[in-house]
């Protein structure tokens, strides 16, 4: 069967690989010059079923309200005139109840476990090197109050079978010795030994190279204009390079997917949330983290990726605006430097070239 995959991010490329393995003829379209050039380029790098909490929660609603008046909130609500923004925002707020947050967390956890199993299967079959680490993830808490709250919240994941351990600061520093110099700045952590980390960009581009070598056709610099539908079937995909036809289609364009489906009446409940990431180099004089983690009080994630350390933070309801300023990265650099004072070269952060080769 001929299958057309729209989008060459980690999901699209992995789907293309699995379809190839199943014996299908696969073509992948992407508007960028190469795979993993957008959302998969410099994300947090954590594969974390142990942190599969639904973003929509009673606490999130309060944080979004505060963000209208304060710029230091990790969740930022930026009022926009777009109908899609208000439609999605109202749907999001409707999920911010304790009952729905619990149900959605269970769904998200099952999806995370499935995704992790799929990743491990591909890595086992291909031997792809992507700066992967299977040493678990530490969820750090600066105060006893937030640690107690985190321990209470984790019960829903423990009930779903996730292995989680509440550890004090000494145990956290034993798990990751790079925390030894700053352990007095945390009360403790929740450790998820089954979680892992890695470079999504390296993984995706390496897998795309393998897939291309086995016959998958990648058409980069190809912008999808429309999806032509007849009844309940896709007939063809129209691009700036002509049209593509197939027997089956996979839509993996992330937050851009709703822009393609709404033309034929399908309103996907998806809206872009902008995050920020910064990647700093590591040299022989540094003492970078050896286990991925999240500074929960600052909602700042970090991960070691070979000779780099990446930090990510903020979820901003900003539509398709990808603009940024140097000030947007200061809070995460401060939080990372506070935990790992010699973790990397903080004077040489990278925003534009963060994917390892």
C-alpha angles and dihedrals in degrees: 000000000000112000127188117205117198110207132032100217123118092284096046095046093045090049090050091051093050092047089051090050088053090056102258129139106243136196123184124201125199133162095218129080095254143001123291095021098139131027093359092050104084110356127148094280095217120133095200124168084157088069099042095132116146111255090220106078139133089265092051092057091057093047092052090052091052091050090066087070104024129053097201097075119117089219111054126193114200113186112233136180095229115117089216090058094055094042092052094041092054090049089050094050090048088062093052095098126109093243095049093042089056093048093046092047090057091051092046092049092054090049091049092051091049092048092049091051090050091051093049091048093053092046091049091051098044107027090224114179111220105152088268121175125190099192099113128251130270120219102202125205123197096203137037090238094058091042090054090048091048091050090052093048094050092065091085090059093044089054087054090056100263114147108232132165130193108221134183124234093269093054091045090054090048090054091048112020090193086076093061094097094051104031092114088065092065132059093209142289147247110244122206106190094186095059122094144181143219147147109286091194095053091046094049096046093046091050091047089054091051092046093049089050089056096049109276108142114225117196107192126181087038117130118203110228101180146342111234112216132188113192105315096336131089109233101184145332118244117213138171086257097052133277131313126206129192142158092248136014135211119201110205103153096124115212090359092063095088090057088062099042102044091070088072096039102266109130108195113201091235129121130168119258114192120223131181128227135180128189122204128193123245125213135178094278095057131092103209126181115277095198126047118244152161127237093220097193090057096029089231119146126202136184139178112236108182107282092359139069119210127201124191133183147153131051107217123189092218106134117226093333108127097177121127142173132211089256091064090069101044098087094054093045089050093050092046093047090049092056097036108026092176096030096121147321100309089180093064108049120163125216103160101040108041104133115101119227 
